[in-house]
Structures are given as structure tokens and as C-alpha cells.
Amino acid sequence: MPRFESDQPNLEPPAGYHLRLADGQSWNILYHPNSQASVNKLAQIMRLPVGTIDSANKLIYSRRQSDADGRSTPSAPVSELGIPDSHQWQAMDLGWLVIWKHKERPEFLCDFREVLDYREELYALWNSLLPIHYQTALEGGIPIHGALIERQGVGFIIAAPGGTGKSTSSRRLPEGFRTLSDDVAVVVKVGEGDYHAHPFPTWSDHILRRSDRTWDAQEHTPLKALFFLKRSETDSIQPVGQGHVAALIHQAAMQICHIFTERMDVKASEEFKKILFTNSSTLARTLPGWILNVSLTGAFWIEIEKALGYSGGRNG
């Protein structure tokens, strides 16, 4: 198995950061010294606290010593971490990195290619969060491609495919609305029937515009409603039934998770898609959903306020 040079510092305990989600899920974000700069960038963008916590899932970052190495085993020094031997690892090759999932343990290894340019490094960091989305789904939650907005202590999501206006719409919201994120909201199940949502980064801001924006990934807000954006000449909302809402949630989740499911083996991919759809259906039974018709210049947020004012019940 490829190994790091013997003069590298021992990783017990590894240096790193941590992430806590509202459902009690926690992650230690660890790194080998050869990937420290990249993980520091990730921690800065997501405002992750320094240090590790007990009983957390592990997301461990490393960098291959040579891109000529085979992709049959992780390059991370797993023996130094007390992790079982390499034949228990399943690989998902995403080009910029390989994500290794252990068959029996909660560790994920993110194995970066040896040489990455500025954009490739950010794409690698972006895709390295897929294990968190995966585990969130196993816990009953779901990642949604959408803007997370908070108003008066509660949140709602405006979901839409990329390039259809959710970021532009969220920037148009007046004072009193707070945009926590405009690309990804990680929805977690809290207790019996309650959901909270966390803001995750808009990576395209860094990749395309070299932005210095950051997002507090540990912040969360109770989720009250879902809106599915549609361009229109006039502003209005259209209630939709549970089945339609479930399909729209699943679609918004797959816009994030398709990279992961396409690299899984067929059986694992189908099982994960079923989990995502089950969680989408449960969320649709719990929270109301509307089609949000948005014009270029209208005050569409008035329609949102109307919906939030009478959205205490469930969809019919």
C-alpha cells in the first residue's frame, strides 16, 4: 500500500477541526500534514472551530504522493490511525479526489490528487463534503439545492436548479429577511417531526469569482416551509400536494448528490436514492410546499409572507 514518508509527523491524535449539526451529528475534520493548507481553507470558508470532539464521524484528508500511484488503496497512513487494513475500503473516484468509504467503520478518507490548480482544489473541497450529505441522509435528513432564508427566527428554503434565479432572488429580499446561504441547505431531522437547516457554502463564488465569502455551517434555523422557484411575469404562490413536493425535494437533493451516486456501485447507488426519496417524502408530509412564481421586478417576498402566515398546517 502506498505510504507517506517515514519522517512525516504521526497522526495520533490528528490535528483538525470539527462540525456539529442540529440533529446531534458531529464530524471531526482531520488532515495529514500534506493537506493541511487545503483543510485550513475549508475550515475558513465554513467557519469550523479548531479541535476535535469525542464520538464523532471522521473525515480525513490526505494527498497522494504521486498521481502515478494506483487507485486500489488509500494513500492515507491508515495504520497510524488505528483503522483496519485497506481491503475494507470502497473507492469513489471524483477526478480531483478519491473518497474512500470504509465498509464497517464511520471513517471517510478524502485522497486529493498530488497536483491541483486553484479551481481544482476548490472543486475537490466542495466534493469532499459529500460524505456529510450521505451521513445526513442516513440520519433522516437531506441536502437541498436551494437558498436558506431566515425571518423572525424561522427559516424557509427557495429551491431551484443552478442558473434559474435563486441567488438573484435571495439578494433582492428586503430588510427583515436574512439569507444564510444561496446554494445549499443541509436539512436535518431534530426530534420527532421537526427539521432544522444549516447553510453550506456557495463554492462557485470562490471558484469563479475568487470570493472571500464564508458561511457558518454550524448555524441552523428551524425550517417552516419550502418554496420551489419558477420564473414568471407576475408574482404568486401555488400550493402543491405532498407527492409533488416530495418529487421536487428529491430532485433538489439529487442535484447535489448525483456526483456521489454515479460513482457508487449499482446496488449502493439504488439504496441511497431510495433513502433520499423516503426522506423527501417524510419532509413533504411535515412541511408545506409551494411553487413560487417570481417576476424580474415584483415584490415576490409578499407572497412568501402570505404563505408563512397561514402555513401552520400540512399539505392536503
N, C-alpha and C positions, 0 to 999 in steps of 0.2 A: 504494500500500500504506500502511495506517495506520502512522505513525511516532511515536516519543516526541518530546517537546520537545527542541529542539536544545541546551538548557543542561544536559541530563542528563549525568552522567559517562560517559566512554567505557568500554566493557566489554572492553577488551583489555589485560591478561587479566581475565576476570570474577572477582569475589570469590565465594567459595563454600566448600563442604565436600566431603568425599569418603567413599565407601563401598567397602570391599573384601570380596569374598566368597571362600569357601574354594576355589572352582574356578578362581581367578585372575581372575575377572570383576571389573572395577572401574568405578566411576562417579564423575564429578565432578558435584556438585550445585551448580549455578551460579544466579545470580539477577541480574535487573535491580534497581536501587535501589528501584523502586516495589513490589517484592515481598519485600524484604529481611526485614521483620518476620515474614512467614509462613514463610519458609525457615529463619529462626533458630529458630522454634518447632518445625519439622520436625526440625532438627538436634538440638535439645534432647531431643525425645522419643525419637529413635533413637540418641542419643549419638554423633553423627557428628564426626569430627575436622575441625578447621579446615584449609583449604588444599586445593590441587588436586594431582593426580598425572598423570604422563605417560601417554599412550596409553590413556586411559580413555574409556568412553562418556560422553556428556554429557546431563544432564537439566537444562534451562534454564527457569527460572521467570520469568514476567513477568505484568503486569496490564494489561488493556485500558484505554485512556484513556476509552473511552465504551462502554457496553453497546449503544448505538445503532449502533456500527460493525458492518459486515457480518462474517460468519464465513468469508469466502472466502480470507483470507490471515492469517498470524500477525501479531500486533501487535508481537512482539519485533523489535528492530532487527537483523535477521539480517545485514545488510550489514556492520555493525560487528563481527560475529563471524566474518567471512570465510566465511559459509555461502552456497551458491548461491541463486538467486532463488526467489521464493515459489511458482511454479507446480509445483515439485517436492515440495510438501508435501501430505500427506493428513491430513484433519481427522477427529477423533473427538470429537463434542460430548457432554460428560457433564453439561451443565447448569451446574454450578458452575465448570467449566473446560473448555477445549478442549485436547485433546492433539494436537499436530501431529507426525507421523512423516515424516521425510524418506525419499524413495524410494531414495536411493543412499548415504546417509551415516548415521553412528551417532547423530546428534543427535535428541533429542525436545524439543519445546517444550511447556511447561505454561502455558497462557494463561488466567489467572484472570479471572473476571468483575470488573468495576470495583468493585462494592459487594457484600460478603458479610457476613452476620452471623456470630456466634461459631461456631455449629454448621456453617453452610455452608462457612466457611473450613476447618474440620477435615475435613469431607467431601471438600473439594477436595484437601487434602493427602493424605488417605487414597487417593483415586483417582489421584493423581499418581504413585503408586508402581507403577501397572500396567505402565509400560514396563520396569521392572526384572523383574517377573514374566514379561513377554513375552520379554525377552532371556534370562532364566534358562532358559526352555523351549527356546529355540533352541540353548542350550549343553548340553541333555540333562537339565536339572533340572526341578523342578516346584514350584509353591507349593501348600501343602496347608492346608485349613481345619481346624486342629486345635491341640491343646496340645502343646508340645515340652517333654519332661521329660528331665532328666539324672540318671543314677545310676551312681556308681563309674566315671566317665569315659566313659560311652557314653550315647547318647540313644535315646528312642523317642517316637513320636507317638500321642496319643489323638485320633483324628479323629471329628468328628460335626458335623451341621448346627447352626446357631445355635439356642440355646434348648433344647438337648437334654441339657445337663449336663456338657459337657467342662470348663468353667471351674470349676463347683462340684466336680467330681471331682478336678481338679488341686489345688484348695485343701484337699482332705481328705487328701492324701498325707502320710505321716508324715515325721519327720526321716530324712535319708538320700536322699530324693528332692528334686530341685531343679527347680522349674518355671521354665523360661526364657521361655516365652510361653504364653498360654492361648487364642489365637485363630488366629494364622497362623504356620506354619513354612515357611520357604523352603528347599527341599531342592536341593542342588547336587551334581553328579557330580564326584568327585575321583579322577583317575586312571582305572584300568581296574576298574570294578565296585564302587568304594567311593562312599558317599554321606555327606555331612555336611549338617546342618540348622542354619539361622540363625533366631533369634527375631525376629519383626516385631511391631509394636505392636498392642495391642487398642484400636482407635480409639474404640470405644463407651464405654470408660472415661472418655475425655476429653469426648466428645460428650454423653453422658447424665449423667455424674456429676462433670464438671469435675475429673477426677483430675489429679494431678501425677506419675503413674507414668511411668517411662522404661524403655526396653529397649535393650540393647546389640546393635544389629543386626549388628555385625561379629563378635560371639562365635559360635562354632559348635562342634558336637559330632558325633562320628561316629555315624551312625544305625544301630541294630541291629534294630529291629522296628517294626511298625505295628499299632496296635490300633484297632478300629472300635467305638465305644461304642454299647451298646444297653441301655436301661433294663430292669430285671428285678427279680424278687422275691428272687433269690439271685445270688451272685457266682460266675461261672465264665468260662472261656475256651473258645472253639470254633474250632479250626483251619479255615481255608478255603483253597481251591485258588488257583492263580495267576490263573486267569481271573476269579474272583470278586474277588480282591484288586485286580487291575488295574481292574475296573469301579468299585470303591469308591474307589480313589485318584483316578481320573478324575472321579468325582462330587465328591470333596472339592476338587479343583483347579478345577472349573467353578463351584463356589460362590464362588470368588474372582474368576475370570476372565470370568464371564458378562457383566459390565458392558462389558468390552473387546470381546468377540466380537460382542455385539449392536450395537455401533457401527461395526464394520468392514464393508467391502463383503462381499458374499456369498462371493466366491472366497477372499479373505484369511481370513475367519472359518472357513471349512471347512478350509483348510490349517492354521490354528493349532489347531483342535480335533483334527485328525489328529496333529499334533506332540504335543499333550498326551496323547493316548491312547497313542501309541507310547512316550513316556517313562513313562507309568503302567505299561505292560506290562513294560518293561525293569526298572523298580523292583520290580515284583511278582515277577519272576524272580530278583531278587537278595536281597530281604529277606523274611523270613517275616511273615505277617499273621494276625491272629486277630480274631474277634468277641469283644469284651469285654462280658460281661453284668454290669451294675453295679446293686446294690441301694442303697437310700437310707441304710442304716446299716452295711452289712457292710464287711469289710476287703478290698476288691477288689484292692488292691495285692499281696496274697499271690498271687493268680492271675497277676499280671504278673510277679512274681519267679519263679514256676514256669516261665512261658514263657521268660523271659530266660535261665533256667538251662539250657534244652535247645534254644535257638533257633539253635544254630550252623549247622545245615544250612539247606537251602532248602525251600520248599513242595513237596509232592508233587502 
